[in-house]
């Protein structure tokens, strides 16, 4: 009897799981859907989309052809728009997902349109509903642990822009692409698949310039200035309405959008193509409002803004995106307190979608855009920044906070320095060691209307022979911006155990010192676990400090991310063994001692000279 009860329980559980799986996907219904094999050229029907506001309007079409394997497993129904409203715009950005019907049965989603069409620009493509429904068969459960696909690769793009903001050094520039010819480049960016508009609340051309190559590579087009508010608080959640992802919301907004194709219960299909193709995901879905549809000779676009979250994106695949209406994942809050050059304090708040790639980009771009909007695009300035990244407590994580303070000065945009300060998010969210949850990012900024920079031009010492334990007085020649050179005094004490030999005296700015340390001991900047990564992200020299270092070219080692200035014989023996690799490596010399001197400038550059350490020196 006991065995029978267990068997019944197992069978019952199996049945319930089976029901759950059935409910977790949209089933084929021949009364609602028309299969591809029934669709023939010459048939006519209606598509539905929003041209303005939240009113869904129909437009008539005629099937002109069926193309099988447009790409593998993706068949396309080519149609010709017949209604005047569609002829005025043609296929437009944001129209992806517009449901198309023949004889009252759904055939699929409008998803393709050509560039630079002549005459009425009324040719477009429809993704069959069969392909879209198959996306839900991958499961309709959110995946909070997905790692992303490096969609918004800031390392790659900022390397192309030659902007060095990464904590671990500049990434090599993009290698030449053998296909970067005018013809093939044009083909690359002229896919018939309708690009997803990304509405950004920015008019900063530099931000758009930085984002453009990354977004275009993944089928997105930035729409400047359309990320703001709407005249309505919400929009209907229905077929033909706007839907998308709010990558950022609040005082900085970024909204990538298309159109809802079909809703069944709480399940939703949209777009008729992928958004970024990340598979099983967990991102917030939002509704939207169309301010207007902008007709263009190239390809038109809906000009829309988000109205607010409506659910969760679960699947992002080739034929469609699929989501659940209702609850949505939490956003990552970013709080910025900014004191501008007029002494006024501005408190700004925005939040970003918790995506391993997207969150860091939007957090960085957001603060850059806000500062440029309330202060200036470029001009002489000095900016003090205090950034705090709070991490959720978790097993094996030693520290729950990363704090970075620094000072920057230039004649460019003060916003660039601010986004650099949030760059640790990239390494945290893309780390291979442990999934970390960022609770909050706070940034405190003070901007002054002056430029206080100086270059290290030279240095002098009183003699060239010193004893161990002796104090070295140093005169460092600084050249301030647009001013005559000044002398900055510094000093360093030679350690008592310094060997008698030649020693290098190096005087550096904070950034130059960090670059030198990466060259001297590169494995120190290659963490082996999450705690070493957090420790690395915590470090960073002040740009106003003059750093004096004594250095000797003596062999050292880094093992498992930890430096050993004086490795033992056994350690050297293991390193020279041919039976292992990747555990450690040698350093280019040994740092004997380092001292810092504060200055009134943001420094750049370095200088060195060599001295002799001799116990009999006078």
VEXDREN-2710 file (C-alpha; in Angstrom, 1 decimal):
% VEXDREN-2710
k/r/px/py/pz
1/UNK/0.0/0.0/0.0
2/UNK/2.8/2.3/0.8
3/UNK/4.4/1.6/-2.6
4/UNK/1.1/2.2/-4.3
5/UNK/0.7/5.6/-2.5
6/UNK/4.1/6.6/-3.6
7/UNK/3.4/5.5/-7.2
8/UNK/0.2/7.5/-7.2
9/UNK/2.0/10.5/-5.8
10/UNK/4.6/10.2/-8.5
11/UNK/2.0/9.9/-11.3
12/UNK/0.0/12.8/-9.9
13/UNK/3.2/15.0/-9.7
14/UNK/4.0/14.0/-13.3
15/UNK/0.6/14.9/-14.5
16/UNK/0.8/18.3/-12.7
17/UNK/4.2/19.0/-14.2
18/UNK/2.8/18.0/-17.6
19/UNK/-0.1/20.5/-17.2
20/UNK/2.4/23.1/-16.1
21/UNK/4.5/22.6/-19.2
22/UNK/1.4/22.8/-21.4
23/UNK/0.5/26.1/-19.7
24/UNK/4.0/27.3/-20.1
25/UNK/3.7/27.6/-23.9
26/UNK/1.2/28.9/-26.4
27/UNK/-0.6/26.1/-28.2
28/UNK/-1.4/26.0/-31.9
29/UNK/-5.1/26.8/-32.5
30/UNK/-6.2/26.4/-36.2
31/UNK/-9.2/28.7/-35.6
32/UNK/-7.0/31.5/-34.4
33/UNK/-3.8/31.0/-36.5
34/UNK/-3.3/30.4/-40.3
35/UNK/-0.4/28.1/-41.2
36/UNK/2.1/29.1/-43.8
37/UNK/1.0/26.4/-46.3
38/UNK/-2.5/28.0/-46.5
39/UNK/-1.1/31.5/-47.5
40/UNK/-0.9/32.2/-51.2
41/UNK/0.1/35.3/-53.3
42/UNK/-2.8/37.5/-54.0
43/UNK/-4.5/36.9/-50.6
44/UNK/-5.4/40.1/-48.7
45/UNK/-5.6/41.0/-45.1
46/UNK/-5.0/43.6/-42.4
47/UNK/-2.2/44.5/-40.1
48/UNK/-2.6/46.5/-36.9
49/UNK/-0.2/49.0/-35.4
50/UNK/-0.1/52.4/-33.5
51/UNK/0.9/55.3/-35.7
52/UNK/0.2/57.9/-32.9
53/UNK/-0.7/57.8/-29.3
54/UNK/-2.1/54.5/-28.1
55/UNK/-4.7/54.0/-30.9
56/UNK/-4.3/50.8/-32.9
57/UNK/-5.0/51.4/-36.6
58/UNK/-5.4/48.8/-39.3
59/UNK/-3.7/48.9/-42.7
60/UNK/-4.6/46.7/-45.6
61/UNK/-2.1/44.5/-47.4
62/UNK/-1.7/41.9/-50.2
63/UNK/0.5/38.9/-50.1
64/UNK/3.0/39.1/-53.1
65/UNK/5.2/36.1/-52.4
66/UNK/6.4/33.5/-49.9
67/UNK/10.2/33.1/-49.4
68/UNK/11.3/29.9/-47.7
69/UNK/14.5/29.8/-45.7
70/UNK/15.1/33.6/-45.8
71/UNK/17.6/32.4/-43.2
72/UNK/17.6/28.8/-42.0
73/UNK/14.2/27.9/-40.6
74/UNK/12.9/31.5/-41.1
75/UNK/10.4/31.8/-43.8
76/UNK/9.0/35.2/-44.8
77/UNK/5.6/36.2/-46.1
78/UNK/6.2/39.3/-48.4
79/UNK/3.4/41.7/-48.5
80/UNK/2.5/45.0/-50.1
81/UNK/0.8/47.7/-48.0
82/UNK/-2.4/49.1/-49.6
83/UNK/-3.7/51.7/-47.1
84/UNK/-2.7/55.3/-47.3
85/UNK/-1.5/55.4/-43.6
86/UNK/1.0/52.7/-44.3
87/UNK/2.1/54.2/-47.7
88/UNK/3.0/57.5/-45.9
89/UNK/5.5/55.8/-43.7
90/UNK/6.3/52.3/-45.1
91/UNK/7.8/49.9/-42.7
92/UNK/8.9/51.9/-39.6
93/UNK/11.2/51.2/-36.7
94/UNK/9.0/50.1/-33.8
95/UNK/6.5/48.4/-36.1
96/UNK/8.1/45.0/-35.6
97/UNK/5.5/42.7/-34.2
98/UNK/2.5/44.4/-35.6
99/UNK/-0.1/41.5/-36.0
100/UNK/-1.2/40.6/-39.5
101/UNK/-4.5/38.7/-40.2
102/UNK/-6.1/37.1/-43.2
103/UNK/-9.8/36.2/-42.9
104/UNK/-9.7/36.9/-39.2
105/UNK/-6.8/34.4/-38.5
106/UNK/-3.4/35.6/-37.4
107/UNK/-0.6/34.8/-39.9
108/UNK/2.3/36.4/-38.1
109/UNK/4.1/39.7/-37.3
110/UNK/5.2/42.5/-39.6
111/UNK/9.0/42.4/-39.1
112/UNK/10.9/43.3/-42.3
113/UNK/11.1/46.4/-44.4
114/UNK/13.6/47.6/-47.0
115/UNK/15.7/50.8/-46.9
116/UNK/15.5/53.6/-49.4
117/UNK/12.4/52.2/-51.3
118/UNK/11.2/54.2/-54.2
119/UNK/7.5/55.1/-55.0
120/UNK/5.4/54.3/-52.0
121/UNK/7.9/52.3/-49.9
122/UNK/5.1/49.8/-49.2
123/UNK/6.9/46.4/-49.4
124/UNK/7.4/44.5/-46.1
125/UNK/7.8/41.1/-44.6
126/UNK/5.9/39.0/-42.1
127/UNK/7.3/36.4/-39.7
128/UNK/4.9/33.4/-39.7
129/UNK/3.1/32.8/-36.4
130/UNK/4.3/29.1/-36.3
131/UNK/7.9/30.3/-35.8
132/UNK/6.9/32.8/-33.1
133/UNK/4.9/30.2/-31.2
134/UNK/7.9/27.8/-31.2
135/UNK/9.8/30.4/-29.1
136/UNK/7.4/29.8/-26.2
137/UNK/8.1/26.1/-26.4
138/UNK/11.6/26.8/-25.0
139/UNK/9.9/27.5/-21.7
140/UNK/8.2/30.5/-20.2
141/UNK/10.0/30.7/-16.9
142/UNK/12.3/33.7/-16.3
143/UNK/16.0/33.0/-16.0
144/UNK/17.5/35.3/-13.3
145/UNK/21.0/33.6/-13.7
146/UNK/21.6/34.2/-17.4
147/UNK/25.0/35.7/-18.0
148/UNK/24.2/37.8/-21.1
149/UNK/26.0/37.7/-24.4
150/UNK/28.2/40.8/-24.1
151/UNK/25.7/42.7/-26.3
152/UNK/26.8/46.2/-25.3
153/UNK/30.6/45.6/-25.4
154/UNK/31.9/48.8/-24.0
155/UNK/35.5/47.5/-23.9
156/UNK/35.4/47.0/-27.7
157/UNK/33.6/50.2/-28.5
158/UNK/35.5/52.5/-26.3
159/UNK/38.7/51.0/-27.5
160/UNK/37.6/52.0/-31.0
161/UNK/36.9/55.5/-29.7
162/UNK/40.3/55.5/-28.0
163/UNK/38.7/56.4/-24.7
164/UNK/40.7/54.7/-21.9
165/UNK/38.3/54.3/-18.9
166/UNK/38.9/50.7/-17.9
167/UNK/40.4/50.0/-14.5
168/UNK/42.8/47.4/-15.8
169/UNK/44.3/49.4/-18.7
170/UNK/43.5/50.3/-22.3
171/UNK/42.2/47.6/-24.6
172/UNK/44.0/47.2/-27.9
173/UNK/42.3/49.0/-30.7
174/UNK/39.9/47.0/-33.0
175/UNK/41.8/45.1/-35.7
176/UNK/41.0/46.0/-39.3
177/UNK/38.0/44.0/-40.6
178/UNK/38.6/42.3/-44.0
179/UNK/35.0/43.1/-44.9
180/UNK/35.2/46.8/-44.1
181/UNK/34.7/47.9/-47.7
182/UNK/32.1/50.5/-48.7
183/UNK/29.9/48.0/-50.4
184/UNK/29.9/45.2/-47.8
185/UNK/29.7/47.8/-45.0
186/UNK/26.5/49.1/-46.6
187/UNK/25.1/45.6/-46.8
188/UNK/25.9/44.9/-43.2
189/UNK/23.9/47.9/-41.9
190/UNK/21.0/47.5/-44.4
191/UNK/19.4/44.3/-43.3
192/UNK/15.7/44.1/-44.1
193/UNK/14.9/43.1/-40.5
194/UNK/13.5/46.3/-38.9
195/UNK/16.0/47.7/-36.4
196/UNK/14.7/48.2/-32.9
197/UNK/14.6/51.9/-32.0
198/UNK/16.3/52.8/-28.7
199/UNK/14.8/56.0/-27.4
200/UNK/17.4/57.9/-25.4
201/UNK/16.8/61.0/-23.3
202/UNK/19.9/62.7/-24.6
203/UNK/20.9/65.2/-27.2
204/UNK/24.6/64.7/-26.6
205/UNK/26.1/63.8/-30.0
206/UNK/29.2/62.4/-28.4
207/UNK/27.2/59.8/-26.5
208/UNK/25.3/58.8/-29.6
209/UNK/28.6/58.6/-31.5
210/UNK/30.0/56.2/-28.9
211/UNK/26.8/54.0/-28.8
212/UNK/26.1/53.9/-32.5
213/UNK/28.6/51.2/-33.6
214/UNK/27.5/48.9/-30.8
215/UNK/23.8/49.4/-31.3
216/UNK/23.9/49.0/-35.1
217/UNK/25.8/45.7/-34.8
218/UNK/22.9/44.3/-32.8
219/UNK/20.0/45.7/-34.8
220/UNK/19.2/48.8/-32.7
221/UNK/19.0/52.5/-33.8
222/UNK/19.4/55.3/-31.2
223/UNK/16.6/57.9/-31.3
224/UNK/17.8/61.1/-29.7
225/UNK/15.6/62.9/-27.3
226/UNK/12.7/60.5/-27.3
227/UNK/13.3/58.9/-23.9
228/UNK/11.3/61.3/-21.9
229/UNK/7.8/61.2/-20.5
230/UNK/4.4/60.8/-22.1
231/UNK/1.0/62.6/-21.8
232/UNK/-0.5/59.3/-20.5
233/UNK/0.4/57.3/-17.4
234/UNK/-0.2/53.9/-18.9
235/UNK/-1.0/52.3/-22.3
236/UNK/-3.3/49.4/-23.0
237/UNK/-1.6/46.0/-23.0
238/UNK/-3.0/44.5/-26.2
239/UNK/-2.1/43.4/-29.7
240/UNK/-0.8/46.2/-31.8
241/UNK/0.4/48.3/-28.8
242/UNK/4.0/49.3/-28.1
243/UNK/6.1/47.0/-25.9
244/UNK/9.8/47.0/-25.1
245/UNK/12.6/47.1/-22.5
246/UNK/13.3/50.1/-20.3
247/UNK/17.1/49.7/-20.1
248/UNK/17.0/52.9/-18.0
249/UNK/14.2/54.9/-16.4
250/UNK/14.0/58.1/-14.4
251/UNK/16.2/61.1/-14.9
252/UNK/17.9/59.2/-17.6
253/UNK/15.8/57.0/-19.9
254/UNK/16.5/54.4/-22.6
255/UNK/13.7/52.4/-24.1
256/UNK/14.0/49.8/-26.9
257/UNK/10.6/49.0/-28.4
258/UNK/8.5/47.2/-30.9
259/UNK/4.9/46.0/-31.1
260/UNK/2.8/43.3/-29.3
261/UNK/1.7/40.5/-31.7
262/UNK/-0.4/38.2/-29.6
263/UNK/-1.5/37.8/-26.0
264/UNK/-2.9/34.6/-24.5
265/UNK/-3.6/34.8/-20.8
266/UNK/-0.5/36.2/-19.3
267/UNK/1.7/35.2/-22.1
268/UNK/2.8/37.6/-24.8
269/UNK/4.5/37.3/-28.2
270/UNK/6.1/40.4/-29.9
271/UNK/8.6/41.7/-32.5
272/UNK/8.7/38.8/-35.0
273/UNK/12.5/38.7/-34.6
274/UNK/15.0/38.7/-31.8
275/UNK/15.8/41.8/-29.8
276/UNK/19.4/40.9/-28.9
277/UNK/19.1/37.1/-29.1
278/UNK/20.1/36.3/-25.5
279/UNK/17.8/33.3/-25.2
280/UNK/16.2/32.6/-21.9
281/UNK/16.4/35.9/-20.0
282/UNK/14.8/37.9/-17.1
283/UNK/14.3/41.6/-18.1
284/UNK/11.5/44.1/-17.4
285/UNK/9.0/44.7/-20.2
286/UNK/7.3/48.1/-20.5
287/UNK/4.4/49.5/-22.5
288/UNK/4.8/52.7/-24.6
289/UNK/3.2/55.7/-26.1
290/UNK/3.9/56.8/-29.8
291/UNK/4.3/60.6/-30.0
292/UNK/4.3/60.3/-33.8
293/UNK/5.6/58.2/-36.7
294/UNK/8.4/60.1/-38.5
295/UNK/8.4/59.4/-42.3
296/UNK/12.0/59.2/-43.7
297/UNK/13.4/58.5/-47.1
298/UNK/15.8/55.9/-45.6
299/UNK/13.4/54.0/-43.3
300/UNK/10.8/55.6/-41.1
301/UNK/10.5/55.2/-37.3
302/UNK/8.0/55.5/-34.5
303/UNK/9.0/58.2/-32.0
304/UNK/7.9/56.7/-28.7
305/UNK/8.5/56.7/-24.9
306/UNK/7.9/54.2/-22.2
307/UNK/4.8/54.4/-20.0
308/UNK/5.9/51.9/-17.3
309/UNK/6.6/48.2/-16.6
310/UNK/4.0/45.6/-17.6
311/UNK/5.8/42.3/-17.2
312/UNK/8.9/40.2/-17.8
313/UNK/10.8/39.3/-20.9
314/UNK/11.5/35.5/-20.8
315/UNK/12.6/34.5/-24.2
316/UNK/14.6/36.5/-26.8
317/UNK/15.2/34.3/-29.9
318/UNK/15.3/34.5/-33.7
319/UNK/11.6/34.4/-34.4
320/UNK/10.2/36.5/-31.6
321/UNK/10.4/37.8/-28.1
322/UNK/8.1/36.2/-25.5
323/UNK/7.1/37.5/-22.1
324/UNK/4.8/37.2/-19.1
325/UNK/2.4/40.0/-18.2
326/UNK/2.4/41.0/-14.5
327/UNK/5.4/41.0/-12.2
328/UNK/8.8/42.3/-13.4
329/UNK/12.4/42.1/-12.1
330/UNK/13.7/44.9/-10.0
331/UNK/15.9/47.6/-11.4
332/UNK/19.3/48.7/-10.2
333/UNK/19.0/52.2/-8.6
334/UNK/21.6/54.9/-9.3
335/UNK/21.6/58.0/-7.1
336/UNK/23.6/61.1/-8.2
337/UNK/24.3/64.2/-6.2
338/UNK/25.9/66.9/-8.4
339/UNK/27.1/70.3/-7.3
340/UNK/27.6/72.4/-10.4
341/UNK/29.9/75.3/-11.0
342/UNK/27.2/77.8/-9.8
343/UNK/27.1/76.1/-6.4
344/UNK/23.7/74.6/-6.9
345/UNK/23.1/71.0/-5.8
346/UNK/21.2/68.7/-8.1
347/UNK/19.8/65.3/-6.9
348/UNK/19.2/62.9/-9.8
349/UNK/17.8/59.4/-9.7
350/UNK/17.5/56.8/-12.3
351/UNK/17.5/53.0/-12.4
352/UNK/18.8/50.5/-15.0
353/UNK/17.7/47.0/-16.0
354/UNK/19.7/44.3/-14.2
355/UNK/21.4/42.8/-17.3
356/UNK/25.1/41.7/-17.1
357/UNK/26.0/43.9/-20.0
358/UNK/23.3/46.6/-20.2
359/UNK/23.3/47.8/-16.6
360/UNK/26.9/48.9/-16.6
361/UNK/26.6/50.8/-19.9
362/UNK/23.3/52.5/-19.0
363/UNK/24.6/53.5/-15.5
364/UNK/27.7/55.0/-17.0
365/UNK/26.0/56.7/-19.9
366/UNK/23.3/58.0/-17.6
367/UNK/25.5/60.0/-15.3
368/UNK/27.6/61.3/-18.2
369/UNK/24.4/62.6/-19.9
370/UNK/23.0/64.2/-16.8
371/UNK/26.2/66.1/-16.0
372/UNK/26.5/67.4/-19.6
373/UNK/22.8/68.4/-19.6
374/UNK/22.9/70.4/-16.3
375/UNK/26.5/71.7/-16.6
376/UNK/28.4/71.7/-19.9
377/UNK/29.5/69.5/-22.9
378/UNK/33.0/70.8/-22.7
379/UNK/35.1/73.5/-21.0
380/UNK/37.8/74.0/-18.4
381/UNK/36.7/72.2/-15.2
382/UNK/37.8/70.3/-12.1
383/UNK/35.6/67.5/-10.8
384/UNK/35.7/65.7/-7.5
385/UNK/34.0/62.3/-7.6
386/UNK/33.1/59.9/-4.8
387/UNK/31.5/56.7/-6.0
388/UNK/30.1/53.9/-3.8
389/UNK/28.9/50.5/-5.2
390/UNK/27.0/48.5/-2.6
391/UNK/26.9/44.7/-3.1
392/UNK/24.4/42.3/-1.6
393/UNK/25.8/40.1/1.2
394/UNK/26.6/36.6/-0.1
395/UNK/28.6/33.6/0.9
396/UNK/32.3/33.8/0.1
397/UNK/32.2/37.6/-0.5
398/UNK/34.4/39.4/1.9
399/UNK/33.5/43.0/1.1
400/UNK/30.1/44.5/0.4
401/UNK/31.1/47.9/-0.7
402/UNK/33.5/49.4/-3.4
403/UNK/34.4/53.1/-2.8
404/UNK/36.4/55.1/-5.3
405/UNK/37.3/58.8/-4.8
406/UNK/39.3/60.8/-7.2
407/UNK/39.7/64.2/-8.8
408/UNK/39.8/65.0/-12.6
409/UNK/40.5/68.1/-14.6
410/UNK/40.5/68.9/-18.3
411/UNK/38.9/71.1/-21.0
412/UNK/36.6/68.4/-22.2
413/UNK/33.4/67.0/-20.8
414/UNK/33.1/66.6/-17.0
415/UNK/30.6/63.8/-17.7
416/UNK/33.4/61.5/-19.1
417/UNK/35.2/61.5/-15.7
418/UNK/31.9/60.6/-14.0
419/UNK/31.1/57.6/-16.2
420/UNK/34.7/56.3/-15.7
421/UNK/34.0/56.2/-11.9
422/UNK/31.2/53.7/-12.4
423/UNK/33.3/51.5/-14.7
424/UNK/33.8/48.8/-12.0
425/UNK/30.3/47.7/-12.8
426/UNK/31.5/46.2/-16.0
427/UNK/33.9/43.9/-14.3
428/UNK/31.5/43.0/-11.5
429/UNK/28.6/42.1/-13.8
430/UNK/30.8/40.3/-16.3
431/UNK/33.1/38.5/-13.8
432/UNK/33.6/34.7/-14.3
433/UNK/34.0/33.9/-10.6
434/UNK/30.7/34.4/-8.9
435/UNK/27.4/36.1/-9.6
436/UNK/27.2/39.2/-7.5
437/UNK/24.1/41.4/-6.9
438/UNK/24.6/45.1/-6.9
439/UNK/22.2/46.7/-4.5
440/UNK/22.8/50.4/-5.3
441/UNK/25.2/52.8/-6.9
442/UNK/25.7/56.3/-5.3
443/UNK/27.8/59.0/-6.8
444/UNK/28.7/62.4/-5.2
445/UNK/30.1/65.0/-7.6
446/UNK/31.4/68.5/-7.2
447/UNK/32.4/70.5/-10.3
448/UNK/34.5/73.7/-10.2
449/UNK/34.9/76.1/-13.1
450/UNK/38.7/75.9/-13.4
451/UNK/41.4/73.7/-14.9
452/UNK/44.1/72.7/-12.5
453/UNK/46.4/70.3/-14.4
454/UNK/50.1/69.9/-14.5
455/UNK/52.7/67.8/-16.3
456/UNK/55.7/66.3/-14.5
457/UNK/58.6/67.8/-16.5
458/UNK/61.6/66.8/-14.4
459/UNK/63.2/66.0/-11.0
460/UNK/66.4/66.8/-9.1
461/UNK/68.1/65.2/-6.1
462/UNK/71.0/66.5/-4.1
463/UNK/73.5/63.7/-4.9
464/UNK/73.8/60.4/-6.6
465/UNK/75.0/58.2/-3.7
466/UNK/72.9/57.4/-0.6
467/UNK/73.0/55.1/2.4
468/UNK/70.3/52.6/3.4
469/UNK/67.9/54.4/5.8
470/UNK/68.8/57.9/4.4
471/UNK/66.1/60.4/3.4
472/UNK/66.1/61.6/-0.2
473/UNK/64.9/65.1/-0.8
474/UNK/63.4/65.5/-4.3
475/UNK/62.6/68.6/-6.3
476/UNK/59.9/67.8/-8.9
477/UNK/59.4/70.3/-11.7
478/UNK/55.7/70.7/-12.6
479/UNK/54.3/72.7/-15.5
480/UNK/50.8/73.8/-14.8
481/UNK/48.3/74.4/-17.6
482/UNK/49.1/77.8/-19.3
483/UNK/51.5/78.7/-16.4
484/UNK/55.2/78.8/-15.7
485/UNK/56.9/75.8/-14.2
486/UNK/56.8/75.3/-10.4
487/UNK/58.8/73.2/-8.0
488/UNK/57.1/70.6/-5.9
489/UNK/59.0/69.1/-2.9
490/UNK/58.8/65.4/-2.2
491/UNK/60.8/62.9/-0.2
492/UNK/61.3/59.2/0.3
493/UNK/63.4/57.1/2.8
494/UNK/65.6/54.3/1.5
495/UNK/64.7/51.1/3.4
496/UNK/67.4/49.8/5.8
497/UNK/67.5/46.4/4.1
498/UNK/68.1/47.8/0.6
499/UNK/71.0/46.0/-1.1
500/UNK/74.0/48.0/-2.2
501/UNK/73.5/48.5/-5.9
502/UNK/71.9/50.8/-8.4
503/UNK/68.3/51.8/-7.6
504/UNK/65.7/53.5/-9.8
505/UNK/63.9/56.5/-8.4
506/UNK/60.6/56.9/-10.2
507/UNK/58.2/60.0/-9.7
508/UNK/54.8/59.5/-11.3
509/UNK/51.2/60.8/-11.4
510/UNK/48.6/58.4/-10.2
511/UNK/47.5/57.2/-13.6
512/UNK/51.1/56.8/-14.8
513/UNK/52.0/54.8/-11.6
514/UNK/49.0/52.5/-12.2
515/UNK/50.1/51.9/-15.9
516/UNK/53.7/51.2/-14.7
517/UNK/52.5/48.7/-12.2
518/UNK/50.5/46.8/-14.8
519/UNK/53.7/46.6/-16.9
520/UNK/55.9/45.6/-14.0
521/UNK/53.6/42.9/-12.5
522/UNK/50.7/42.2/-15.0
523/UNK/49.5/39.1/-13.2
524/UNK/48.7/41.3/-10.2
525/UNK/45.9/42.7/-12.3
526/UNK/44.5/39.3/-13.3
527/UNK/42.4/38.2/-10.3
528/UNK/41.7/34.5/-9.6
529/UNK/38.6/34.9/-7.5
530/UNK/35.8/37.3/-6.7
531/UNK/37.5/38.7/-3.6
532/UNK/40.7/39.5/-5.5
533/UNK/38.6/41.2/-8.2
534/UNK/36.8/43.4/-5.6
535/UNK/40.1/44.3/-4.0
536/UNK/41.5/45.3/-7.4
537/UNK/38.4/47.5/-8.1
538/UNK/38.9/49.2/-4.7
539/UNK/42.4/50.3/-5.6
540/UNK/43.3/53.3/-7.6
541/UNK/45.6/56.2/-7.0
542/UNK/44.5/59.8/-6.6
543/UNK/45.2/61.9/-9.7
544/UNK/46.5/64.8/-7.4
545/UNK/49.1/62.6/-5.7
546/UNK/52.8/62.7/-6.6
547/UNK/54.0/59.1/-6.1
548/UNK/57.6/58.4/-5.4
549/UNK/58.9/54.9/-5.8
550/UNK/62.2/53.1/-5.3
551/UNK/62.6/50.2/-7.6
552/UNK/65.3/47.5/-8.3
553/UNK/65.4/45.1/-11.3
554/UNK/65.2/42.0/-9.1
555/UNK/63.1/38.9/-10.0
556/UNK/59.8/38.5/-8.2
557/UNK/56.7/36.4/-8.7
558/UNK/52.9/36.6/-8.8
559/UNK/51.1/33.4/-7.8
560/UNK/47.3/33.1/-7.8
561/UNK/47.0/36.9/-7.9
562/UNK/49.3/37.5/-4.9
563/UNK/52.8/39.1/-5.4
564/UNK/55.9/37.6/-3.7
565/UNK/58.8/40.1/-4.0
566/UNK/61.3/37.6/-2.7
567/UNK/60.2/34.1/-3.9
568/UNK/61.8/31.1/-2.3
569/UNK/63.9/28.6/-4.1
570/UNK/61.1/26.0/-4.0
571/UNK/58.7/28.5/-5.6
572/UNK/61.1/29.3/-8.4
573/UNK/61.6/25.5/-8.9
574/UNK/57.9/25.0/-9.3
575/UNK/57.6/27.9/-11.7
576/UNK/60.4/26.5/-13.8
577/UNK/58.7/23.1/-13.9
578/UNK/57.3/22.0/-17.3
579/UNK/54.4/20.1/-15.6
580/UNK/52.2/23.2/-15.0
581/UNK/51.2/26.5/-16.4
582/UNK/49.0/29.4/-15.6
583/UNK/49.4/29.4/-11.9
584/UNK/51.7/32.4/-11.8
585/UNK/54.5/34.4/-13.5
586/UNK/57.5/36.6/-13.0
587/UNK/57.4/40.3/-12.2
588/UNK/59.6/42.9/-13.9
589/UNK/61.4/43.9/-10.8
590/UNK/60.7/44.7/-7.2
591/UNK/59.3/47.8/-5.5
592/UNK/61.3/48.7/-2.4
593/UNK/59.3/51.5/-1.0
594/UNK/56.6/54.0/-2.1
595/UNK/55.6/57.4/-0.7
596/UNK/53.0/59.9/-1.7
597/UNK/52.8/63.7/-1.7
598/UNK/49.6/65.6/-2.2
599/UNK/49.5/68.5/-4.7
600/UNK/47.1/71.2/-5.8
601/UNK/47.0/69.8/-9.4
602/UNK/45.7/66.9/-11.4
603/UNK/49.0/65.4/-12.5
604/UNK/50.1/63.6/-15.7
605/UNK/53.4/62.0/-16.7
606/UNK/56.4/60.5/-14.9
607/UNK/60.2/60.9/-14.7
608/UNK/63.0/58.7/-13.3
609/UNK/66.7/58.7/-12.5
610/UNK/69.1/56.2/-11.1
611/UNK/71.0/56.5/-7.8
612/UNK/73.5/54.3/-6.0
613/UNK/72.9/52.8/-2.6
614/UNK/76.2/52.5/-0.7
615/UNK/76.6/51.9/3.0
616/UNK/79.7/54.1/2.9
617/UNK/78.1/57.0/1.0
618/UNK/78.3/60.5/2.5
END
